[in-house]
Structures are given as structure tokens and as C-alpha cells.
Amino acid sequence: MAYDMVKICTAQDNLQAEMILETLKKNGIPALKRDLVNAEVLNLYGANSGCGEEIYVADINARRAVQVLEGMGL
């Protein structure tokens, strides 16, 4: 079965995005991030981009993912 991906938040930078992804993973929620602008180039070379990162989850996990984010204080 295919699910639609929905954006649940925009992280401030790559570091915050990775923390969000790890927390969602620990809660059994698969997620992915999408770099804004050309941040992937900075992230590739180990720099911490401050351009923002969009976080996406499957539509069936969106409500639970938002609850996890709220638990993180986001």
C-alpha cells in the first residue's frame, strides 16, 4: 500500500533535523528530510547548514509524529 508523504515541520538546521529523525525512528516512525535551498552541499562536506530542513512522514503516521515533536518541545 502506498502512502502520501506529509511535511510535519521545518527544522532550523541539519543538526536539529537529524535529532528529529532519530527521535521519530526510536518511536517507530519512519521519516525523511529534504534540504531547503542548496543546503545538501554544505551537509555533504560536514558543515551545518542553517537554511532549514523539511521533515516528512507517511500520512498515517503524521498525528503520532506531531505528538512526538511536541514532546521534544518543538
C-alpha positions in Angstrom: 0.0 0.0 0.0 1.3 3.4 -0.9 1.1 6.4 1.5 1.4 10.1 0.8 4.3 11.9 2.5 3.3 14.9 4.5 5.5 17.7 5.9 5.3 17.8 9.7 7.8 20.6 10.4 10.8 22.5 9.2 13.9 22.1 11.3 16.1 25.1 11.8 19.3 23.3 10.6 20.7 19.9 9.7 21.6 19.1 13.4 18.0 19.7 14.6 16.7 17.7 11.6 18.9 14.7 12.5 17.8 14.8 16.1 14.2 14.8 15.0 14.7 11.9 12.6 16.4 9.9 15.3 13.7 10.6 17.8 11.0 9.6 15.3 12.9 6.4 14.5 13.1 5.5 18.2 9.3 5.9 18.3 8.8 3.6 15.3 8.0 6.4 12.8 10.0 6.3 9.6 10.8 9.8 8.3 12.9 11.6 5.8 14.3 15.1 5.4 14.6 17.4 2.5 17.2 20.2 2.4 16.0 23.7 1.6 17.9 25.8 -0.9 21.3 24.1 -1.6 22.0 23.0 1.9 22.8 19.5 0.8 26.1 20.7 -0.4 27.1 22.1 3.0 25.8 19.0 4.7 27.8 16.8 2.3 31.0 18.5 3.5 30.2 18.3 7.2 29.1 21.9 7.6 25.9 22.6 9.5 23.5 24.4 7.1 21.3 27.0 8.7 18.9 27.0 5.7 16.3 24.7 7.2 15.3 21.1 6.6 11.8 19.9 5.9 10.8 16.7 7.8 8.3 14.3 6.1 6.4 11.2 7.4 3.8 8.9 5.9 0.3 10.4 6.2 -0.8 7.6 8.5 2.0 8.5 11.0 1.5 12.3 10.9 -0.6 12.7 14.0 1.7 10.5 16.2 4.8 12.2 14.7 3.4 15.6 15.7 2.9 14.3 19.2 6.5 13.2 19.4 7.6 16.6 18.2 5.5 18.3 20.9 7.2 16.0 23.4 10.5 17.3 22.2 9.3 20.9 22.8 9.1 21.7 19.0 
